[in-house]
Amino acid sequence: MPRLTFAQRNQALELLAGGATQTEVAGRFNVADSTITRLVTRVNATGTTADRPRPGQSRVTRVRQDNYIRQRHLRNRFATAQSIAKAMVGNSGRSLHHDTVINRLRDHGIHCRRPARCQALTQRHRLKRQRWALNNRRRQWDNVVFSDESRCNIHHADRRVRIYRRRNERFANNCVREVFTSGGGCVMVWAAINTNFKSYLVVCNGNLNARRYIE
């Protein structure tokens, strides 16, 4: 049976008010008698012809499970949504889709991002870098030139690893993927920058050691 539009509902009520029976009105709009009966009941109860709110499909996870998904990804940032979905069971034994896990993480402000890459550092390295940064906080950096070389790998593939993190957590220890760079063909380049200038990009032939760096 077709659904009545809002205009047809108002017309049906006008016909009923004019003395027509519910069966006659139902025949006029080609609907079941129960449709007109429910329309009259709804108008008497709510005062409007609009549909009542429908609950829709129930959520497959409970609040407790949503918090569990959040905690699992905050404890292991490299865990995938697929692995969490396979390890959990939703309400009434329903299986979880990985999109459900992604949606729950988004509700908590956790989004899928590529991890920042950095050299593997020991605790001693971290302390020395922190100490150097604290000792140079008030330095006049406008008089300092920053230079660095970069190796462009030829044979290394781009491994698109993803993590789940919140805003401003890019360089958190558990969000960084440590790598060891070695082997494979590459091209070495060097450049320097300052507050007011930047150097040309220099292509270095061969290995760049301390002696060649000074020259």
C-alpha positions as CSV (number, residue, x, y, z in Angstrom):
1,M,0.0,0.0,0.0
2,P,1.3,3.5,-0.8
3,R,2.1,6.0,2.0
4,L,0.0,9.1,2.3
5,T,1.7,12.4,1.7
6,F,1.2,15.3,4.1
7,A,-1.3,16.9,1.7
8,Q,-3.3,13.6,1.4
9,R,-3.4,13.2,5.2
10,N,-4.9,16.7,5.5
11,Q,-7.4,15.9,2.8
12,A,-8.4,12.6,4.5
13,L,-9.0,14.5,7.7
14,E,-11.2,17.0,5.9
15,L,-13.3,14.2,4.3
16,L,-13.7,12.5,7.7
17,A,-14.8,15.9,9.2
18,G,-17.3,16.2,6.4
19,G,-19.0,12.9,7.3
20,A,-17.2,10.4,5.2
21,T,-16.4,7.0,6.7
22,Q,-12.9,5.7,7.2
23,T,-13.6,2.9,4.6
24,E,-14.7,5.6,2.0
25,V,-11.6,7.7,2.7
26,A,-9.4,4.7,2.4
27,G,-10.9,3.8,-0.9
28,R,-10.5,7.3,-2.1
29,F,-6.7,7.2,-1.6
30,N,-6.2,3.5,-2.3
31,V,-4.9,2.6,1.1
32,A,-5.9,0.1,3.8
33,D,-8.6,1.0,6.4
34,S,-5.9,0.6,9.1
35,T,-3.9,3.4,7.5
36,I,-6.8,5.9,8.1
37,T,-7.4,4.4,11.6
38,R,-3.7,5.0,12.6
39,L,-3.9,8.5,11.1
40,V,-6.8,9.4,13.2
41,T,-5.3,7.9,16.3
42,R,-2.0,9.8,15.8
43,V,-3.8,13.1,15.3
44,N,-5.8,12.6,18.4
45,A,-2.7,11.7,20.4
46,T,-0.2,14.2,19.1
47,G,-2.3,16.9,17.3
48,T,-0.2,16.6,14.1
49,T,-0.2,14.4,11.0
50,A,3.6,14.1,11.1
51,D,5.2,10.6,11.5
52,R,6.3,9.7,15.0
53,P,10.1,9.3,15.5
54,R,11.4,5.9,14.5
55,P,14.2,4.4,16.6
56,G,16.0,2.9,13.5
57,Q,18.6,0.1,13.8
58,S,20.1,-0.3,17.2
59,R,23.8,0.3,17.6
60,V,26.0,-2.8,17.3
61,T,28.2,-1.7,20.2
62,R,27.5,-0.6,23.7
63,V,29.1,2.4,25.4
64,R,31.4,0.0,27.3
65,Q,32.6,-1.5,24.1
66,D,33.1,1.9,22.6
67,N,35.5,2.8,25.4
68,Y,37.2,-0.5,25.0
69,I,37.9,0.3,21.3
70,R,39.3,3.7,22.3
71,Q,41.6,2.2,24.9
72,R,42.9,-0.5,22.7
73,H,44.0,2.0,20.0
74,L,45.4,4.4,22.5
75,R,47.5,1.6,24.0
76,N,48.7,0.3,20.6
77,R,48.6,3.0,18.0
78,F,49.6,0.6,15.2
79,A,46.7,-1.7,15.8
80,T,44.4,-1.9,12.7
81,A,40.6,-1.4,12.7
82,Q,40.3,-4.8,11.1
83,S,42.1,-6.6,13.9
84,I,40.0,-4.9,16.6
85,A,36.8,-5.7,14.7
86,K,37.7,-9.4,14.4
87,A,38.5,-9.6,18.2
88,M,35.2,-8.2,19.3
89,V,31.5,-9.3,19.2
90,G,28.7,-6.7,19.2
91,N,25.2,-6.8,20.7
92,S,23.3,-10.1,20.3
93,G,26.3,-11.8,18.9
94,R,26.5,-9.5,15.9
95,S,29.9,-9.3,14.2
96,L,31.7,-5.9,13.9
97,H,32.7,-4.3,10.6
98,H,36.0,-2.4,10.6
99,D,34.0,0.8,9.5
100,T,32.2,0.5,12.8
101,V,35.5,0.6,14.7
102,I,36.7,3.6,12.6
103,N,33.4,5.5,13.3
104,R,33.7,4.9,17.1
105,L,37.3,6.2,17.1
106,R,36.2,9.3,15.2
107,D,33.6,9.9,17.8
108,H,36.5,10.2,20.3
109,G,38.5,12.5,18.0
110,I,40.9,9.7,16.9
111,H,41.7,9.6,13.2
112,C,43.8,7.4,10.9
113,R,47.1,9.2,10.0
114,R,50.5,8.3,8.7
115,P,53.1,8.0,11.5
116,A,56.0,10.5,11.8
117,R,59.3,8.9,11.0
118,C,62.5,9.4,13.0
119,Q,65.8,7.8,13.8
120,A,65.8,5.1,16.5
121,L,67.0,6.9,19.7
122,T,68.2,5.5,22.9
123,Q,67.2,7.0,26.3
124,R,70.6,8.6,26.5
125,H,70.1,10.3,23.1
126,R,66.8,11.6,24.1
127,L,68.2,13.1,27.4
128,K,71.1,14.7,25.5
129,R,68.8,16.3,23.0
130,Q,66.4,17.6,25.7
131,R,69.4,19.1,27.6
132,W,70.7,20.8,24.5
133,A,67.3,22.3,23.7
134,L,66.9,23.6,27.3
135,N,70.3,25.2,27.2
136,N,69.7,27.0,23.9
137,R,66.2,28.4,24.5
138,R,67.4,32.0,24.7
139,R,69.9,31.8,21.8
140,Q,69.7,34.4,19.0
141,W,68.6,32.1,16.3
142,D,68.6,34.8,13.6
143,N,72.4,34.5,13.5
144,V,72.4,30.7,13.1
145,V,72.5,28.8,9.8
146,F,70.8,25.4,9.7
147,S,72.2,22.9,7.2
148,D,71.3,19.3,6.5
149,E,71.7,16.6,4.0
150,S,69.0,14.3,2.7
151,R,69.3,10.9,1.1
152,C,66.7,10.2,-1.6
153,N,66.3,6.4,-1.8
154,I,65.8,4.8,-5.2
155,H,64.8,1.2,-4.3
156,H,62.9,1.7,-1.0
157,A,59.1,1.4,-1.4
158,D,56.7,3.7,0.5
159,R,55.2,1.5,3.2
160,R,51.9,3.2,3.9
161,V,51.6,2.3,7.6
162,R,48.8,4.0,9.4
163,I,48.2,4.8,13.1
164,Y,45.2,6.1,15.1
165,R,45.9,9.2,17.1
166,R,44.4,12.4,18.4
167,R,45.1,16.0,17.5
168,N,48.6,17.2,18.4
169,E,49.9,13.7,19.0
170,R,52.0,13.4,15.9
171,F,55.3,13.2,17.7
172,A,54.2,11.3,20.8
173,N,56.5,8.3,21.5
174,N,53.8,5.7,20.8
175,C,52.8,7.4,17.5
176,V,56.2,7.5,15.9
177,R,57.5,4.7,13.7
178,E,61.3,4.3,14.2
179,V,63.3,3.2,11.1
180,F,66.9,2.2,10.4
181,T,68.1,3.6,7.1
182,S,70.7,1.4,5.3
183,G,71.3,-0.1,1.9
184,G,69.8,0.6,-1.5
185,G,70.7,3.1,-4.2
186,C,70.3,6.8,-3.3
187,V,71.1,10.3,-4.2
188,M,72.5,12.6,-1.5
189,V,71.7,16.3,-1.5
190,W,72.6,19.2,0.8
191,A,71.1,22.6,1.6
192,A,71.1,25.3,4.2
193,I,68.6,27.9,5.5
194,N,68.5,31.0,7.7
195,T,65.9,33.4,8.8
196,N,66.7,35.6,5.7
197,F,68.0,33.2,3.1
198,K,68.2,29.7,1.7
199,S,71.1,28.1,-0.2
200,Y,71.1,26.3,-3.5
201,L,70.4,22.5,-3.5
202,V,73.8,20.8,-3.8
203,V,74.0,17.3,-5.2
204,C,76.8,15.3,-3.4
205,N,78.8,12.7,-5.3
206,G,79.7,9.8,-3.1
207,N,79.5,9.5,0.6
208,L,79.3,12.7,2.7
209,N,81.8,12.5,5.6
210,A,82.8,15.2,8.1
211,R,85.7,16.4,5.9
212,R,83.6,16.8,2.8
213,Y,80.9,18.4,4.9
214,I,83.3,21.2,6.0
215,E,84.6,21.7,2.4
